[in-house]
Amino acid sequence: MMSKKHVVETMVLLVIASLFLAGFYYQNQESHHQEETAQELLLKKEEEINQYISKTKNTTFKNALLTSNEGAQVQLSDYKFRPKVVVFWASWCPDCQKELPIIQRLYDKYQDKVDFFMVDIVDGERETLETSHQFLRNQGFTFPVYIDQDLQAFKFFDVKAIPTIFIVDKDGIVKQIYVEQGSEEILSKDLKQLIND
């Protein structure tokens, strides 16, 4: 027969073991829940982007006032009769860092037939004028850059993620939108088609 002391020790061990198992189960459930939530958020974001693209494609591209890197103000509506490429980006964005060299090559190839507007989202925290200028200098990009310092254009165009690339025909109609991706081959094909139309 077990002594009282032995019974108490056994009970204490059982309680500790139960608490440990309960904690492990809770942690496992919480981790599983977080994975599900992250996946749900990604799916929701993807659905939101797809809805945005289908709603915006084949509509008239909005006019906006942009400020160039040199401080000059331009209206998008002033650039008529040529296709446009409008890219929203920031130097801290990994997908932008991959996409911008592609845009530079397209700019080198099509700048005499297509207007390029590289809109840098300068929020004053993650992206400042200094980090933007330093990034452009380091990378040697020569495409025209416009500064969206107060995020007016970003909000005006209801941009969902960066980079976002708008391909606009010479009549101002949005023909394609690429969010967070856009291969050189596909973008080049789009531009050739718009140039030839």
GUROTOR-418596 format. One record per residue (C-alpha): residue number from 1; residue in one letter; chain; x, y, z. Coordinates in Angstrom, 2 decimals. Example, Ala and Ser with C-alpha at 12.3 -4.5 7.8 and 13.67 -1.06 7.14 Angstrom:
# residues 2
+-----+------+-------+---------+---------+---------+
|  nr | rest | kette |      c1 |      c2 |      c3 |
+-----+------+-------+---------+---------+---------+
|   1 |    A |     A |   12.30 |   -4.50 |    7.80 |
|   2 |    S |     A |   13.67 |   -1.06 |    7.14 |
+-----+------+-------+---------+---------+---------+
This chain:
# residues 197
+-----+------+-------+---------+---------+---------+
|  nr | rest | kette |      c1 |      c2 |      c3 |
+-----+------+-------+---------+---------+---------+
|   1 |    M |     A |    0.00 |    0.00 |    0.00 |
|   2 |    M |     A |    1.23 |    3.48 |   -0.97 |
|   3 |    S |     A |    2.10 |    5.97 |    1.71 |
|   4 |    K |     A |    0.37 |    9.36 |    1.82 |
|   5 |    K |     A |    3.60 |   10.99 |    0.74 |
|   6 |    H |     A |    3.86 |    8.67 |   -2.26 |
|   7 |    V |     A |    0.23 |    9.38 |   -3.25 |
|   8 |    V |     A |    0.81 |   13.14 |   -3.04 |
|   9 |    E |     A |    3.99 |   12.91 |   -5.13 |
|  10 |    T |     A |    2.17 |   10.81 |   -7.73 |
|  11 |    M |     A |   -0.71 |   13.29 |   -7.85 |
|  12 |    V |     A |    1.70 |   16.22 |   -8.25 |
|  13 |    L |     A |    3.49 |   14.42 |  -11.10 |
|  14 |    L |     A |    0.15 |   13.68 |  -12.79 |
|  15 |    V |     A |   -0.92 |   17.33 |  -12.51 |
|  16 |    I |     A |    2.45 |   18.51 |  -13.93 |
|  17 |    A |     A |    2.19 |   15.99 |  -16.76 |
|  18 |    S |     A |   -1.41 |   17.06 |  -17.50 |
|  19 |    L |     A |   -0.42 |   20.74 |  -17.55 |
|  20 |    F |     A |    2.52 |   19.98 |  -19.84 |
|  21 |    L |     A |    0.30 |   17.99 |  -22.24 |
|  22 |    A |     A |   -2.40 |   20.67 |  -22.16 |
|  23 |    G |     A |    0.20 |   23.36 |  -22.90 |
|  24 |    F |     A |    1.67 |   21.31 |  -25.74 |
|  25 |    Y |     A |   -1.80 |   20.70 |  -27.20 |
|  26 |    Y |     A |   -2.71 |   24.40 |  -26.93 |
|  27 |    Q |     A |    0.57 |   25.49 |  -28.51 |
|  28 |    N |     A |    0.08 |   22.99 |  -31.33 |
|  29 |    Q |     A |   -3.50 |   24.18 |  -31.90 |
|  30 |    E |     A |   -2.39 |   27.83 |  -31.79 |
|  31 |    S |     A |    0.39 |   27.16 |  -34.32 |
|  32 |    H |     A |   -2.05 |   25.33 |  -36.59 |
|  33 |    H |     A |   -4.53 |   28.22 |  -36.25 |
|  34 |    Q |     A |   -1.82 |   30.77 |  -37.15 |
|  35 |    E |     A |   -0.90 |   28.74 |  -40.25 |
|  36 |    E |     A |   -4.55 |   28.62 |  -41.28 |
|  37 |    T |     A |   -4.95 |   32.36 |  -40.65 |
|  38 |    A |     A |   -1.84 |   33.19 |  -42.72 |
|  39 |    Q |     A |   -3.11 |   31.01 |  -45.56 |
|  40 |    E |     A |   -6.57 |   32.59 |  -45.34 |
|  41 |    L |     A |   -5.01 |   36.07 |  -45.47 |
|  42 |    L |     A |   -2.98 |   35.14 |  -48.56 |
|  43 |    L |     A |   -6.06 |   33.75 |  -50.29 |
|  44 |    K |     A |   -8.05 |   36.85 |  -49.32 |
|  45 |    K |     A |   -5.31 |   39.12 |  -50.66 |
|  46 |    E |     A |   -5.10 |   37.12 |  -53.90 |
|  47 |    E |     A |   -8.87 |   37.32 |  -54.32 |
|  48 |    E |     A |   -8.82 |   41.07 |  -53.63 |
|  49 |    I |     A |   -6.05 |   41.57 |  -56.23 |
|  50 |    N |     A |   -7.92 |   39.48 |  -58.82 |
|  51 |    Q |     A |  -11.10 |   41.50 |  -58.25 |
|  52 |    Y |     A |   -9.11 |   44.74 |  -58.54 |
|  53 |    I |     A |   -7.56 |   43.60 |  -61.84 |
|  54 |    S |     A |  -10.88 |   42.51 |  -63.36 |
|  55 |    K |     A |  -12.56 |   45.77 |  -62.21 |
|  56 |    T |     A |   -9.75 |   48.02 |  -63.55 |
|  57 |    K |     A |   -8.80 |   46.26 |  -66.79 |
|  58 |    N |     A |  -10.30 |   47.76 |  -69.96 |
|  59 |    T |     A |  -11.27 |   50.97 |  -68.16 |
|  60 |    T |     A |   -9.93 |   54.47 |  -68.86 |
|  61 |    F |     A |   -6.71 |   55.00 |  -66.95 |
|  62 |    K |     A |   -7.19 |   57.66 |  -64.28 |
|  63 |    N |     A |   -5.47 |   60.98 |  -64.69 |
|  64 |    A |     A |   -3.09 |   61.99 |  -61.91 |
|  65 |    L |     A |   -0.65 |   64.74 |  -61.07 |
|  66 |    L |     A |    2.85 |   63.33 |  -60.53 |
|  67 |    T |     A |    6.07 |   64.99 |  -59.38 |
|  68 |    S |     A |    9.25 |   64.01 |  -61.18 |
|  69 |    N |     A |   12.49 |   63.22 |  -59.38 |
|  70 |    E |     A |   13.67 |   66.69 |  -60.41 |
|  71 |    G |     A |   10.59 |   68.35 |  -58.85 |
|  72 |    A |     A |    8.60 |   69.09 |  -62.04 |
|  73 |    Q |     A |    4.87 |   68.37 |  -61.93 |
|  74 |    V |     A |    3.26 |   66.48 |  -64.80 |
|  75 |    Q |     A |   -0.28 |   65.36 |  -65.59 |
|  76 |    L |     A |   -0.62 |   61.83 |  -66.95 |
|  77 |    S |     A |   -3.34 |   63.12 |  -69.29 |
|  78 |    D |     A |   -0.71 |   65.30 |  -71.03 |
|  79 |    Y |     A |    0.92 |   62.14 |  -72.36 |
|  80 |    K |     A |   -1.35 |   61.13 |  -75.22 |
|  81 |    F |     A |   -1.02 |   59.14 |  -78.41 |
|  82 |    R |     A |    1.58 |   56.71 |  -77.04 |
|  83 |    P |     A |    1.27 |   53.62 |  -74.87 |
|  84 |    K |     A |    2.23 |   54.03 |  -71.21 |
|  85 |    V |     A |    3.88 |   51.84 |  -68.60 |
|  86 |    V |     A |    3.10 |   53.02 |  -65.05 |
|  87 |    V |     A |    4.88 |   51.16 |  -62.24 |
|  88 |    F |     A |    4.31 |   51.66 |  -58.50 |
|  89 |    W |     A |    7.37 |   50.55 |  -56.55 |
|  90 |    A |     A |    9.70 |   51.17 |  -53.58 |
|  91 |    S |     A |   13.38 |   50.39 |  -53.10 |
|  92 |    W |     A |   12.83 |   48.25 |  -49.96 |
|  93 |    C |     A |   10.42 |   45.88 |  -51.77 |
|  94 |    P |     A |   12.11 |   42.56 |  -52.77 |
|  95 |    D |     A |    9.71 |   41.96 |  -55.70 |
|  96 |    C |     A |   10.38 |   45.51 |  -56.94 |
|  97 |    Q |     A |   14.13 |   44.89 |  -56.78 |
|  98 |    K |     A |   13.63 |   41.90 |  -59.11 |
|  99 |    E |     A |   11.21 |   43.72 |  -61.42 |
| 100 |    L |     A |   13.02 |   47.05 |  -61.91 |
| 101 |    P |     A |   15.94 |   45.67 |  -63.98 |
| 102 |    I |     A |   13.30 |   44.20 |  -66.34 |
| 103 |    I |     A |   11.61 |   47.60 |  -66.60 |
| 104 |    Q |     A |   14.99 |   49.23 |  -67.27 |
| 105 |    R |     A |   15.64 |   46.85 |  -70.19 |
| 106 |    L |     A |   12.15 |   47.55 |  -71.58 |
| 107 |    Y |     A |   12.75 |   51.29 |  -71.17 |
| 108 |    D |     A |   16.07 |   51.01 |  -73.05 |
| 109 |    K |     A |   14.30 |   49.15 |  -75.85 |
| 110 |    Y |     A |   10.99 |   51.06 |  -76.16 |
| 111 |    Q |     A |   11.52 |   54.57 |  -74.72 |
| 112 |    D |     A |   11.15 |   56.18 |  -78.15 |
| 113 |    K |     A |    7.68 |   54.60 |  -78.60 |
| 114 |    V |     A |    6.33 |   54.20 |  -75.03 |
| 115 |    D |     A |    6.07 |   56.62 |  -72.08 |
| 116 |    F |     A |    7.36 |   55.22 |  -68.77 |
| 117 |    F |     A |    6.26 |   56.47 |  -65.34 |
| 118 |    M |     A |    8.10 |   54.85 |  -62.44 |
| 119 |    V |     A |    6.16 |   55.99 |  -59.36 |
| 120 |    D |     A |    8.22 |   55.61 |  -56.18 |
| 121 |    I |     A |    6.10 |   55.33 |  -53.04 |
| 122 |    V |     A |    7.95 |   57.56 |  -50.58 |
| 123 |    D |     A |    6.19 |   57.15 |  -47.24 |
| 124 |    G |     A |    8.92 |   58.87 |  -45.20 |
| 125 |    E |     A |    9.57 |   55.75 |  -43.11 |
| 126 |    R |     A |   10.50 |   52.67 |  -45.11 |
| 127 |    E |     A |   11.13 |   54.81 |  -48.19 |
| 128 |    T |     A |   12.62 |   58.30 |  -48.04 |
| 129 |    L |     A |   13.93 |   60.58 |  -50.78 |
| 130 |    E |     A |   17.46 |   59.76 |  -49.62 |
| 131 |    T |     A |   17.02 |   55.97 |  -49.74 |
| 132 |    S |     A |   15.28 |   56.28 |  -53.10 |
| 133 |    H |     A |   18.03 |   58.42 |  -54.67 |
| 134 |    Q |     A |   20.75 |   56.20 |  -53.21 |
| 135 |    F |     A |   19.07 |   53.06 |  -54.58 |
| 136 |    L |     A |   18.65 |   54.57 |  -58.06 |
| 137 |    R |     A |   22.29 |   55.72 |  -58.11 |
| 138 |    N |     A |   23.58 |   52.33 |  -56.93 |
| 139 |    Q |     A |   21.54 |   50.42 |  -59.50 |
| 140 |    G |     A |   22.25 |   52.82 |  -62.36 |
| 141 |    F |     A |   18.60 |   53.03 |  -63.44 |
| 142 |    T |     A |   17.87 |   55.70 |  -66.04 |
| 143 |    F |     A |   14.09 |   55.40 |  -66.45 |
| 144 |    P |     A |   12.04 |   58.48 |  -65.44 |
| 145 |    V |     A |   11.11 |   58.42 |  -61.74 |
| 146 |    Y |     A |    8.15 |   60.19 |  -60.14 |
| 147 |    I |     A |    7.80 |   60.66 |  -56.39 |
| 148 |    D |     A |    4.57 |   59.83 |  -54.60 |
| 149 |    Q |     A |    5.63 |   61.49 |  -51.34 |
| 150 |    D |     A |    2.22 |   61.79 |  -49.67 |
| 151 |    L |     A |    0.89 |   58.50 |  -51.13 |
| 152 |    Q |     A |   -1.78 |   60.42 |  -53.03 |
| 153 |    A |     A |   -1.25 |   58.51 |  -56.28 |
| 154 |    F |     A |   -0.99 |   55.18 |  -54.41 |
| 155 |    K |     A |   -4.39 |   55.80 |  -52.80 |
| 156 |    F |     A |   -5.87 |   57.42 |  -55.92 |
| 157 |    F |     A |   -5.13 |   54.32 |  -58.01 |
| 158 |    D |     A |   -6.16 |   52.05 |  -55.11 |
| 159 |    V |     A |   -2.93 |   50.07 |  -55.48 |
| 160 |    K |     A |   -3.14 |   46.75 |  -53.59 |
| 161 |    A |     A |    0.53 |   45.68 |  -53.56 |
| 162 |    I |     A |    3.87 |   46.58 |  -55.08 |
| 163 |    P |     A |    5.14 |   46.36 |  -57.66 |
| 164 |    T |     A |    1.99 |   47.06 |  -59.64 |
| 165 |    I |     A |    2.48 |   47.55 |  -63.37 |
| 166 |    F |     A |   -0.19 |   49.19 |  -65.55 |
| 167 |    I |     A |    0.05 |   48.74 |  -69.31 |
| 168 |    V |     A |   -2.03 |   51.48 |  -70.95 |
| 169 |    D |     A |   -2.74 |   51.87 |  -74.67 |
| 170 |    K |     A |   -2.43 |   55.11 |  -76.64 |
| 171 |    D |     A |   -6.14 |   55.84 |  -76.10 |
| 172 |    G |     A |   -5.68 |   55.67 |  -72.32 |
| 173 |    I |     A |   -7.32 |   52.27 |  -71.79 |
| 174 |    V |     A |   -5.78 |   49.90 |  -69.21 |
| 175 |    K |     A |   -4.92 |   46.78 |  -71.18 |
| 176 |    Q |     A |   -3.00 |   44.79 |  -68.55 |
| 177 |    I |     A |   -2.22 |   44.97 |  -64.84 |
| 178 |    Y |     A |    0.52 |   42.92 |  -63.22 |
| 179 |    V |     A |    0.66 |   42.83 |  -59.42 |
| 180 |    E |     A |    3.88 |   41.61 |  -57.73 |
| 181 |    Q |     A |    5.08 |   40.01 |  -60.97 |
| 182 |    G |     A |    5.48 |   40.52 |  -64.70 |
| 183 |    S |     A |    7.96 |   38.64 |  -66.86 |
| 184 |    E |     A |   10.09 |   40.44 |  -69.41 |
| 185 |    E |     A |    8.74 |   38.24 |  -72.18 |
| 186 |    I |     A |    5.08 |   38.97 |  -71.39 |
| 187 |    L |     A |    5.62 |   42.71 |  -70.83 |
| 188 |    S |     A |    7.61 |   42.99 |  -74.06 |
| 189 |    K |     A |    4.86 |   41.17 |  -75.96 |
| 190 |    D |     A |    2.24 |   43.55 |  -74.49 |
| 191 |    L |     A |    4.23 |   46.61 |  -75.52 |
| 192 |    K |     A |    4.94 |   45.35 |  -79.04 |
| 193 |    Q |     A |    1.22 |   44.71 |  -79.53 |
| 194 |    L |     A |    0.30 |   48.22 |  -78.32 |
| 195 |    I |     A |    2.99 |   49.84 |  -80.47 |
| 196 |    N |     A |    1.70 |   47.98 |  -83.55 |
| 197 |    D |     A |   -2.01 |   48.74 |  -82.92 |
+-----+------+-------+---------+---------+---------+
